[in-house]
Amino acid sequence: MKSSPPPALPPPPASRVREPRLPPPPPSPGPRTATRGQRLALVLGLLAAALSLLWLFSAILTPFVLAGCIAYFLDPLASRLNRLGLPRGLAALLLITTLMALALIALLLLYPLIISQVGTLLARLPSYIAGVGSAVQEALQALEQRVGPEMLNTRLRDLAVSQIGAILSFLGTAATRLIGGGYALFNVFTLVVVTPVVAFYLLRDWRAIMLRIESWLPRRSAATLRQLAKDTDRVLSAWLRGQLLCCALLAVYYAVALSAVGLELGLIVGLTSGVLSFIPYVGSMTGLGTALLLAVGQFGTWNGVGLVAAVFVTGQVVEGYIIYPRLLGDRVELHAVWVIFALFAGGVAFGFLGVLLAVPMAAALGVLARYWLRRYLESPLYLDPPRTGS
């Protein structure tokens, strides 16, 4: 006998049926592109933050900025050593150690000579003032004979001689205080301790830092910003490396040549002229004026003054026609007037820190100006035809 199937269960009441719960709908997506106001706010915010940090920490930023300059300068050498198989950290340590050793050797060799020349300046300053005063008085007497006593009387002549003596005395005293001042020595000690350590870490991680910064660029403008950075690097590296080599060669030449012609303070004047050649035309003109005054006070004859003038004229010819074209050539797109303005503006605003930042900022602003000029020349603002008719 077959068993009958069990009776079907009645369906559950409608009140007990549970419908599956659906997840809440996702929020409506925001705009996929940034607005012009957001881009402008980002640029202005970054500029404001950079200027604020520079203003707040300007007193302690000098060793770090100088370390960044050293790392930027040595990065090609570190990359070349890395390609030859040397680890990046070891290459950075080797380059920083070599640079510190060279700086220490130069300090040990030059510091006693500079101190001795400062002593010579203090001891001979009255005789230099007397010699310059005598030469100026003779020149004024000759001028008085030419133009007549009614144009140049004795009182005016004595006043000019005394004022020149006072100026020379002030400059000599200020130079000795600047070289031997405790604040300057403290700053040098801070740079010597902090700068090499920071420069080593920056040089070791330079490529990684650049890649990280590149990854933060906004995707919309990444290609343009990358090209602007490459152009800035090309201009800045050509000018910086070429100018530093020019300064080193000119410092050696002026120091050796001025000492060879017999100028007692030729070493310190020559080195200062070479270092100040970092500012176009300022170093050579300052060195020429100082050396001529010292030559007049020391030699008392125009033969020695002519030899000193010949040294600087030869240096300018060699710099303009041999050193500068070979080391910099046409790769540099920084005009001398723009560099001078940037250096003086940076120095007035932030002191030595501003001088360190002046040339990179000038290079970046020059690249941006050329970029916006190209965009303007390709835009309807420039290409629109002129109006015709009334």
C-alpha positions as a Markdown table, in Angstrom:
| # | Residue | x | y | z |
|---|---|---|---|---|
| 1 | Met | 0.0 | 0.0 | 0.0 |
| 2 | Lys | 1.4 | 3.3 | -1.1 |
| 3 | Ser | 1.8 | 6.1 | 1.4 |
| 4 | Ser | 0.2 | 9.4 | 0.5 |
| 5 | Pro | 2.5 | 12.4 | 0.3 |
| 6 | Pro | 2.4 | 14.8 | 3.2 |
| 7 | Pro | 0.0 | 17.7 | 2.8 |
| 8 | Ala | 1.5 | 21.0 | 1.6 |
| 9 | Leu | 2.1 | 23.5 | 4.3 |
| 10 | Pro | 0.1 | 26.7 | 4.0 |
| 11 | Pro | 2.1 | 29.8 | 3.0 |
| 12 | Pro | 3.1 | 32.1 | 5.8 |
| 13 | Pro | 1.1 | 35.1 | 6.3 |
| 14 | Ala | 2.0 | 38.2 | 4.4 |
| 15 | Ser | 3.0 | 40.0 | 7.6 |
| 16 | Arg | 5.8 | 37.5 | 8.3 |
| 17 | Val | 7.5 | 37.6 | 4.8 |
| 18 | Arg | 10.9 | 39.5 | 5.0 |
| 19 | Glu | 12.2 | 41.1 | 1.9 |
| 20 | Pro | 16.0 | 41.3 | 1.5 |
| 21 | Arg | 17.4 | 44.6 | 2.5 |
| 22 | Leu | 19.3 | 46.4 | -0.2 |
| 23 | Pro | 22.5 | 48.5 | 0.6 |
| 24 | Pro | 21.9 | 52.2 | 0.7 |
| 25 | Pro | 22.6 | 53.9 | -2.6 |
| 26 | Pro | 26.1 | 55.4 | -3.0 |
| 27 | Pro | 26.4 | 59.2 | -2.6 |
| 28 | Ser | 26.2 | 61.1 | -5.8 |
| 29 | Pro | 29.7 | 61.7 | -7.1 |
| 30 | Gly | 31.1 | 65.1 | -6.9 |
| 31 | Pro | 32.6 | 67.0 | -9.8 |
| 32 | Arg | 35.3 | 65.1 | -11.6 |
| 33 | Thr | 37.4 | 68.2 | -12.5 |
| 34 | Ala | 38.7 | 70.9 | -10.3 |
| 35 | Thr | 37.3 | 74.4 | -10.8 |
| 36 | Arg | 39.5 | 77.4 | -11.7 |
| 37 | Gly | 38.9 | 78.8 | -8.2 |
| 38 | Gln | 40.2 | 75.6 | -6.6 |
| 39 | Arg | 43.4 | 75.6 | -8.7 |
| 40 | Leu | 44.0 | 79.3 | -7.9 |
| 41 | Ala | 43.4 | 78.6 | -4.2 |
| 42 | Leu | 45.9 | 75.7 | -4.3 |
| 43 | Val | 48.6 | 77.9 | -5.9 |
| 44 | Leu | 48.0 | 80.9 | -3.7 |
| 45 | Gly | 47.9 | 78.7 | -0.6 |
| 46 | Leu | 51.2 | 77.0 | -1.4 |
| 47 | Leu | 52.9 | 80.4 | -2.1 |
| 48 | Ala | 51.5 | 81.8 | 1.2 |
| 49 | Ala | 52.7 | 78.7 | 3.1 |
| 50 | Ala | 56.2 | 78.9 | 1.6 |
| 51 | Leu | 56.6 | 82.6 | 2.3 |
| 52 | Ser | 55.3 | 82.2 | 5.8 |
| 53 | Leu | 57.7 | 79.4 | 6.6 |
| 54 | Leu | 60.5 | 81.3 | 5.0 |
| 55 | Trp | 59.7 | 84.4 | 7.2 |
| 56 | Leu | 59.2 | 82.4 | 10.4 |
| 57 | Phe | 62.3 | 80.2 | 10.1 |
| 58 | Ser | 64.7 | 82.5 | 8.2 |
| 59 | Ala | 67.1 | 82.6 | 11.2 |
| 60 | Ile | 67.8 | 78.9 | 11.1 |
| 61 | Leu | 67.3 | 78.0 | 7.4 |
| 62 | Thr | 70.8 | 79.0 | 6.1 |
| 63 | Pro | 72.6 | 75.7 | 6.9 |
| 64 | Phe | 69.7 | 73.7 | 5.4 |
| 65 | Val | 69.6 | 75.8 | 2.2 |
| 66 | Leu | 73.3 | 75.6 | 1.8 |
| 67 | Ala | 73.2 | 71.8 | 2.3 |
| 68 | Gly | 70.5 | 71.7 | -0.4 |
| 69 | Cys | 72.8 | 73.7 | -2.8 |
| 70 | Ile | 75.7 | 71.3 | -2.1 |
| 71 | Ala | 73.4 | 68.2 | -2.7 |
| 72 | Tyr | 72.1 | 69.8 | -5.9 |
| 73 | Phe | 75.7 | 70.5 | -7.0 |
| 74 | Leu | 77.0 | 67.0 | -6.3 |
| 75 | Asp | 74.0 | 65.0 | -7.5 |
| 76 | Pro | 75.4 | 64.4 | -11.0 |
| 77 | Leu | 78.7 | 63.0 | -9.5 |
| 78 | Ala | 76.8 | 60.8 | -7.1 |
| 79 | Ser | 74.6 | 59.5 | -9.9 |
| 80 | Arg | 77.6 | 58.7 | -12.0 |
| 81 | Leu | 79.3 | 56.9 | -9.1 |
| 82 | Asn | 76.1 | 55.0 | -8.6 |
| 83 | Arg | 76.0 | 53.9 | -12.2 |
| 84 | Leu | 79.5 | 52.6 | -11.9 |
| 85 | Gly | 78.4 | 50.3 | -9.1 |
| 86 | Leu | 78.9 | 52.2 | -5.9 |
| 87 | Pro | 75.9 | 52.4 | -3.6 |
| 88 | Arg | 74.3 | 55.7 | -3.4 |
| 89 | Gly | 74.8 | 56.2 | 0.3 |
| 90 | Leu | 78.5 | 55.3 | 0.0 |
| 91 | Ala | 78.9 | 57.7 | -2.9 |
| 92 | Ala | 77.2 | 60.5 | -1.0 |
| 93 | Leu | 79.5 | 59.9 | 2.0 |
| 94 | Leu | 82.6 | 59.9 | -0.2 |
| 95 | Leu | 81.7 | 63.1 | -1.9 |
| 96 | Ile | 80.7 | 65.0 | 1.3 |
| 97 | Thr | 83.9 | 63.8 | 3.0 |
| 98 | Thr | 86.0 | 64.9 | 0.1 |
| 99 | Leu | 84.4 | 68.3 | 0.0 |
| 100 | Met | 84.9 | 68.7 | 3.8 |
| 101 | Ala | 88.6 | 67.7 | 3.4 |
| 102 | Leu | 89.2 | 70.2 | 0.7 |
| 103 | Ala | 87.5 | 72.9 | 2.7 |
| 104 | Leu | 89.5 | 72.1 | 5.7 |
| 105 | Ile | 92.8 | 72.1 | 3.8 |
| 106 | Ala | 91.9 | 75.4 | 2.2 |
| 107 | Leu | 91.1 | 76.8 | 5.7 |
| 108 | Leu | 94.3 | 75.6 | 7.2 |
| 109 | Leu | 96.3 | 77.0 | 4.4 |
| 110 | Leu | 94.5 | 80.3 | 3.9 |
| 111 | Tyr | 93.4 | 81.3 | 7.4 |
| 112 | Pro | 96.9 | 82.1 | 8.7 |
| 113 | Leu | 97.7 | 84.1 | 5.6 |
| 114 | Ile | 94.4 | 86.0 | 5.9 |
| 115 | Ile | 95.0 | 86.7 | 9.6 |
| 116 | Ser | 98.5 | 88.0 | 8.8 |
| 117 | Gln | 97.2 | 90.2 | 6.1 |
| 118 | Val | 94.6 | 91.6 | 8.4 |
| 119 | Gly | 97.4 | 92.4 | 10.8 |
| 120 | Thr | 99.3 | 94.1 | 8.0 |
| 121 | Leu | 96.2 | 96.1 | 7.2 |
| 122 | Leu | 95.9 | 97.3 | 10.8 |
| 123 | Ala | 99.5 | 98.1 | 11.0 |
| 124 | Arg | 99.8 | 99.9 | 7.7 |
| 125 | Leu | 96.4 | 101.6 | 7.6 |
| 126 | Pro | 97.7 | 105.0 | 8.7 |
| 127 | Ser | 100.5 | 104.9 | 6.1 |
| 128 | Tyr | 98.0 | 103.8 | 3.4 |
| 129 | Ile | 95.7 | 106.8 | 4.4 |
| 130 | Ala | 98.7 | 109.2 | 4.3 |
| 131 | Gly | 99.8 | 107.8 | 0.9 |
| 132 | Val | 96.3 | 108.1 | -0.6 |
| 133 | Gly | 95.9 | 111.6 | 0.8 |
| 134 | Ser | 99.2 | 112.7 | -0.6 |
| 135 | Ala | 98.4 | 111.3 | -4.0 |
| 136 | Val | 94.9 | 113.0 | -4.0 |
| 137 | Gln | 96.5 | 116.3 | -2.8 |
| 138 | Glu | 99.0 | 116.2 | -5.7 |
| 139 | Ala | 96.3 | 115.4 | -8.2 |
| 140 | Leu | 94.1 | 118.3 | -6.8 |
| 141 | Gln | 97.1 | 120.7 | -7.0 |
| 142 | Ala | 97.7 | 119.7 | -10.6 |
| 143 | Leu | 93.9 | 120.2 | -11.3 |
| 144 | Glu | 94.1 | 123.6 | -9.5 |
| 145 | Gln | 96.9 | 124.7 | -11.8 |
| 146 | Arg | 94.9 | 123.8 | -14.8 |
| 147 | Val | 91.5 | 125.3 | -13.8 |
| 148 | Gly | 92.7 | 128.1 | -11.6 |
| 149 | Pro | 92.4 | 128.8 | -7.8 |
| 150 | Glu | 88.9 | 130.3 | -8.3 |
| 151 | Met | 87.5 | 126.9 | -9.2 |
| 152 | Leu | 89.4 | 124.8 | -6.6 |
| 153 | Asn | 90.6 | 126.6 | -3.5 |
| 154 | Thr | 92.8 | 125.2 | -0.7 |
| 155 | Arg | 90.0 | 124.6 | 1.8 |
| 156 | Leu | 88.1 | 122.4 | -0.6 |
| 157 | Arg | 91.2 | 120.5 | -1.4 |
| 158 | Asp | 92.0 | 119.8 | 2.3 |
| 159 | Leu | 88.3 | 118.8 | 2.9 |
| 160 | Ala | 88.5 | 116.2 | 0.1 |
| 161 | Val | 91.7 | 114.8 | 1.5 |
| 162 | Ser | 90.4 | 114.5 | 5.0 |
| 163 | Gln | 87.1 | 112.8 | 3.9 |
| 164 | Ile | 89.0 | 110.2 | 1.8 |
| 165 | Gly | 91.1 | 109.4 | 4.8 |
| 166 | Ala | 88.1 | 109.0 | 7.0 |
| 167 | Ile | 86.4 | 106.7 | 4.5 |
| 168 | Leu | 89.5 | 104.5 | 4.2 |
| 169 | Ser | 89.8 | 104.3 | 8.0 |
| 170 | Phe | 86.2 | 103.2 | 8.4 |
| 171 | Leu | 86.4 | 100.6 | 5.6 |
| 172 | Gly | 89.6 | 99.1 | 7.1 |
| 173 | Thr | 88.1 | 98.9 | 10.6 |
| 174 | Ala | 84.9 | 97.4 | 9.4 |
| 175 | Ala | 86.7 | 94.7 | 7.4 |
| 176 | Thr | 88.8 | 93.6 | 10.4 |
| 177 | Arg | 85.7 | 93.5 | 12.7 |
| 178 | Leu | 83.8 | 91.5 | 10.1 |
| 179 | Ile | 86.6 | 88.9 | 9.7 |
| 180 | Gly | 87.3 | 88.5 | 13.4 |
| 181 | Gly | 83.8 | 89.0 | 14.9 |
| 182 | Gly | 82.5 | 86.4 | 17.2 |
| 183 | Tyr | 79.1 | 86.3 | 15.6 |
| 184 | Ala | 80.7 | 85.5 | 12.2 |
| 185 | Leu | 82.8 | 82.7 | 13.8 |
| 186 | Phe | 79.7 | 81.3 | 15.5 |
| 187 | Asn | 77.9 | 81.2 | 12.1 |
| 188 | Val | 80.8 | 79.5 | 10.5 |
| 189 | Phe | 80.9 | 76.9 | 13.3 |
| 190 | Thr | 77.2 | 76.3 | 12.8 |
| 191 | Leu | 77.6 | 75.8 | 9.1 |
| 192 | Val | 80.5 | 73.5 | 9.5 |
| 193 | Val | 78.6 | 71.2 | 12.0 |
| 194 | Val | 75.1 | 71.2 | 10.5 |
| 195 | Thr | 75.6 | 71.6 | 6.8 |
| 196 | Pro | 77.6 | 68.5 | 6.0 |
| 197 | Val | 75.2 | 66.2 | 7.9 |
| 198 | Val | 72.1 | 67.6 | 6.2 |
| 199 | Ala | 73.9 | 67.6 | 2.8 |
| 200 | Phe | 74.8 | 63.9 | 3.2 |
| 201 | Tyr | 71.2 | 62.9 | 3.8 |
| 202 | Leu | 69.9 | 65.1 | 1.1 |
| 203 | Leu | 72.4 | 63.8 | -1.4 |
| 204 | Arg | 71.8 | 60.2 | -0.5 |
| 205 | Asp | 68.0 | 60.5 | -0.9 |
| 206 | Trp | 68.0 | 63.1 | -3.7 |
| 207 | Arg | 66.5 | 60.9 | -6.4 |
| 208 | Ala | 63.8 | 59.5 | -4.0 |
| 209 | Ile | 62.9 | 63.0 | -2.9 |
| 210 | Met | 62.5 | 64.2 | -6.4 |
| 211 | Leu | 60.4 | 61.2 | -7.4 |
| 212 | Arg | 58.2 | 61.8 | -4.3 |
| 213 | Ile | 57.7 | 65.4 | -5.2 |
| 214 | Glu | 56.9 | 64.5 | -8.8 |
| 215 | Ser | 54.3 | 62.1 | -7.6 |
| 216 | Trp | 52.5 | 64.9 | -5.7 |
| 217 | Leu | 52.1 | 67.0 | -8.9 |
| 218 | Pro | 48.5 | 67.5 | -10.0 |
| 219 | Arg | 47.8 | 65.1 | -12.8 |
| 220 | Arg | 46.2 | 67.7 | -15.1 |
| 221 | Ser | 49.4 | 69.9 | -15.1 |
| 222 | Ala | 52.0 | 67.3 | -14.4 |
| 223 | Ala | 53.6 | 67.3 | -17.8 |
| 224 | Thr | 53.8 | 71.1 | -18.0 |
| 225 | Leu | 55.2 | 71.4 | -14.5 |
| 226 | Arg | 57.7 | 68.6 | -15.2 |
| 227 | Gln | 58.9 | 70.4 | -18.3 |
| 228 | Leu | 59.2 | 73.7 | -16.5 |
| 229 | Ala | 61.2 | 72.0 | -13.8 |
| 230 | Lys | 63.6 | 70.5 | -16.4 |
| 231 | Asp | 64.1 | 73.9 | -18.0 |
| 232 | Thr | 64.8 | 75.5 | -14.6 |
| 233 | Asp | 67.2 | 72.8 | -13.8 |
| 234 | Arg | 69.0 | 73.2 | -17.1 |
| 235 | Val | 69.4 | 77.0 | -16.7 |
| 236 | Leu | 70.3 | 76.9 | -13.0 |
| 237 | Ser | 72.8 | 74.0 | -13.2 |
| 238 | Ala | 74.6 | 75.6 | -16.2 |
| 239 | Trp | 74.8 | 79.0 | -14.5 |
| 240 | Leu | 75.6 | 77.7 | -11.0 |
| 241 | Arg | 78.3 | 75.2 | -11.9 |
| 242 | Gly | 79.9 | 77.5 | -14.5 |
| 243 | Gln | 79.8 | 80.6 | -12.2 |
| 244 | Leu | 81.4 | 78.7 | -9.3 |
| 245 | Leu | 84.2 | 77.5 | -11.6 |
| 246 | Cys | 84.7 | 81.1 | -12.9 |
| 247 | Cys | 84.8 | 82.4 | -9.3 |
| 248 | Ala | 87.4 | 79.8 | -8.3 |
| 249 | Leu | 89.6 | 80.5 | -11.3 |
| 250 | Leu | 89.4 | 84.3 | -10.9 |
| 251 | Ala | 90.1 | 84.1 | -7.2 |
| 252 | Val | 93.3 | 82.1 | -7.8 |
| 253 | Tyr | 94.4 | 84.4 | -10.7 |
| 254 | Tyr | 93.8 | 87.7 | -8.8 |
| 255 | Ala | 95.4 | 86.4 | -5.6 |
| 256 | Val | 98.5 | 85.2 | -7.4 |
| 257 | Ala | 98.8 | 88.1 | -9.8 |
| 258 | Leu | 98.4 | 90.8 | -7.2 |
| 259 | Ser | 100.8 | 89.2 | -4.9 |
| 260 | Ala | 103.3 | 88.8 | -7.8 |
| 261 | Val | 103.2 | 92.6 | -8.6 |
| 262 | Gly | 104.1 | 93.3 | -5.0 |
| 263 | Leu | 100.7 | 94.4 | -3.5 |
| 264 | Glu | 101.0 | 93.7 | 0.3 |
| 265 | Leu | 97.3 | 92.8 | 0.6 |
| 266 | Gly | 97.1 | 91.1 | -2.8 |
| 267 | Leu | 96.0 | 87.7 | -1.4 |
| 268 | Ile | 93.0 | 88.9 | 0.5 |
| 269 | Val | 92.0 | 91.4 | -2.2 |
| 270 | Gly | 92.3 | 88.8 | -4.9 |
| 271 | Leu | 90.3 | 86.1 | -3.1 |
| 272 | Thr | 87.6 | 88.6 | -2.2 |
| 273 | Ser | 87.4 | 89.8 | -5.9 |
| 274 | Gly | 87.1 | 86.2 | -7.1 |
| 275 | Val | 84.4 | 85.3 | -4.6 |
| 276 | Leu | 82.4 | 88.5 | -5.3 |
| 277 | Ser | 82.6 | 87.7 | -9.0 |
| 278 | Phe | 79.5 | 85.5 | -8.2 |
| 279 | Ile | 77.7 | 88.9 | -8.7 |
| 280 | Pro | 78.4 | 89.9 | -12.3 |
| 281 | Tyr | 80.7 | 92.9 | -12.6 |
| 282 | Val | 80.5 | 93.7 | -8.9 |
| 283 | Gly | 83.4 | 91.6 | -7.8 |
| 284 | Ser | 85.8 | 92.9 | -10.4 |
| 285 | Met | 84.8 | 96.5 | -10.0 |
| 286 | Thr | 85.0 | 96.3 | -6.2 |
| 287 | Gly | 88.4 | 94.5 | -6.3 |
| 288 | Leu | 89.7 | 97.0 | -8.8 |
| 289 | Gly | 88.8 | 100.0 | -6.8 |
| 290 | Thr | 90.2 | 98.5 | -3.5 |
| 291 | Ala | 93.4 | 97.4 | -5.1 |
| 292 | Leu | 94.0 | 100.7 | -6.8 |
| 293 | Leu | 93.6 | 102.6 | -3.5 |
| 294 | Leu | 95.9 | 100.2 | -1.7 |
| 295 | Ala | 98.4 | 100.5 | -4.6 |
| 296 | Val | 98.4 | 104.3 | -4.3 |
| 297 | Gly | 98.9 | 104.1 | -0.6 |
| 298 | Gln | 101.7 | 101.5 | -0.8 |
| 299 | Phe | 103.7 | 102.4 | -3.9 |
| 300 | Gly | 103.1 | 106.1 | -4.2 |
| 301 | Thr | 104.1 | 105.9 | -7.8 |
| 302 | Trp | 101.9 | 105.4 | -10.9 |
| 303 | Asn | 104.0 | 102.5 | -12.1 |
| 304 | Gly | 102.7 | 100.2 | -9.3 |
| 305 | Val | 99.1 | 101.5 | -9.8 |
| 306 | Gly | 99.4 | 100.7 | -13.5 |
| 307 | Leu | 100.6 | 97.1 | -12.8 |
| 308 | Val | 97.6 | 96.6 | -10.5 |
| 309 | Ala | 95.2 | 98.0 | -13.2 |
| 310 | Ala | 96.8 | 95.7 | -15.8 |
| 311 | Val | 96.1 | 92.7 | -13.6 |
| 312 | Phe | 92.4 | 93.4 | -13.5 |
| 313 | Val | 92.2 | 94.4 | -17.2 |
| 314 | Thr | 93.8 | 91.1 | -18.1 |
| 315 | Gly | 91.5 | 89.2 | -15.8 |
| 316 | Gln | 88.4 | 90.8 | -17.4 |
| 317 | Val | 89.7 | 89.9 | -20.9 |
| 318 | Val | 90.4 | 86.3 | -19.9 |
| 319 | Glu | 87.0 | 86.0 | -18.1 |
| 320 | Gly | 85.0 | 87.6 | -21.0 |
| 321 | Tyr | 86.7 | 85.8 | -23.9 |
| 322 | Ile | 88.0 | 82.5 | -22.5 |
| 323 | Ile | 86.5 | 81.4 | -19.1 |
| 324 | Tyr | 82.9 | 82.5 | -19.5 |
| 325 | Pro | 82.3 | 81.3 | -23.1 |
| 326 | Arg | 83.9 | 77.9 | -22.4 |
| 327 | Leu | 82.3 | 77.2 | -19.0 |
| 328 | Leu | 78.8 | 78.8 | -19.6 |
| 329 | Gly | 78.5 | 79.7 | -23.3 |
| 330 | Asp | 74.9 | 80.0 | -24.6 |
| 331 | Arg | 73.4 | 77.6 | -22.1 |
| 332 | Val | 72.7 | 80.4 | -19.6 |
| 333 | Glu | 69.5 | 82.3 | -20.0 |
| 334 | Leu | 70.0 | 84.6 | -17.0 |
| 335 | His | 70.7 | 88.2 | -17.8 |
| 336 | Ala | 73.4 | 89.9 | -15.7 |
| 337 | Val | 71.0 | 92.7 | -14.6 |
| 338 | Trp | 68.4 | 90.2 | -13.5 |
| 339 | Val | 70.9 | 88.2 | -11.5 |
| 340 | Ile | 72.3 | 91.4 | -9.8 |
| 341 | Phe | 68.7 | 92.6 | -8.9 |
| 342 | Ala | 67.8 | 89.1 | -7.6 |
| 343 | Leu | 70.9 | 88.9 | -5.4 |
| 344 | Phe | 70.5 | 92.4 | -3.9 |
| 345 | Ala | 66.8 | 91.9 | -3.4 |
| 346 | Gly | 67.3 | 88.5 | -1.7 |
| 347 | Gly | 70.1 | 90.0 | 0.5 |
| 348 | Val | 67.9 | 92.9 | 1.6 |
| 349 | Ala | 64.9 | 90.7 | 2.3 |
| 350 | Phe | 66.6 | 87.7 | 4.1 |
| 351 | Gly | 70.3 | 88.4 | 4.3 |
| 352 | Phe | 72.7 | 85.6 | 3.4 |
| 353 | Leu | 69.7 | 83.2 | 3.1 |
| 354 | Gly | 68.2 | 85.4 | 0.5 |
| 355 | Val | 71.5 | 85.5 | -1.4 |
| 356 | Leu | 71.4 | 81.6 | -1.5 |
| 357 | Leu | 67.8 | 81.6 | -2.7 |
| 358 | Ala | 68.1 | 84.5 | -5.1 |
| 359 | Val | 69.6 | 82.7 | -8.2 |
| 360 | Pro | 67.3 | 79.6 | -8.0 |
| 361 | Met | 64.3 | 81.9 | -7.7 |
| 362 | Ala | 65.6 | 84.1 | -10.6 |
| 363 | Ala | 66.0 | 81.0 | -12.8 |
| 364 | Ala | 62.5 | 79.7 | -12.0 |
| 365 | Leu | 60.9 | 83.1 | -12.6 |
| 366 | Gly | 62.8 | 83.5 | -15.8 |
| 367 | Val | 61.5 | 80.1 | -17.1 |
| 368 | Leu | 58.0 | 80.9 | -16.0 |
| 369 | Ala | 58.2 | 84.3 | -17.8 |
| 370 | Arg | 59.3 | 82.7 | -21.0 |
| 371 | Tyr | 56.6 | 80.0 | -20.7 |
| 372 | Trp | 53.8 | 82.6 | -20.3 |
| 373 | Leu | 55.3 | 84.7 | -23.1 |
| 374 | Arg | 55.2 | 81.7 | -25.5 |
| 375 | Arg | 51.5 | 81.2 | -24.5 |
| 376 | Tyr | 50.7 | 84.8 | -25.0 |
| 377 | Leu | 52.3 | 84.8 | -28.5 |
| 378 | Glu | 50.2 | 81.8 | -29.4 |
| 379 | Ser | 47.0 | 83.2 | -28.0 |
| 380 | Pro | 44.2 | 85.3 | -29.6 |
| 381 | Leu | 45.3 | 88.2 | -27.4 |
| 382 | Tyr | 48.4 | 88.5 | -29.7 |
| 383 | Leu | 47.2 | 86.9 | -32.9 |
| 384 | Asp | 43.9 | 88.7 | -33.3 |
| 385 | Pro | 44.1 | 90.8 | -36.5 |
| 386 | Pro | 43.9 | 94.6 | -36.2 |
| 387 | Arg | 40.6 | 96.3 | -36.6 |
| 388 | Thr | 39.8 | 97.7 | -40.1 |
| 389 | Gly | 37.5 | 100.5 | -40.9 |
| 390 | Ser | 35.9 | 103.0 | -38.5 |
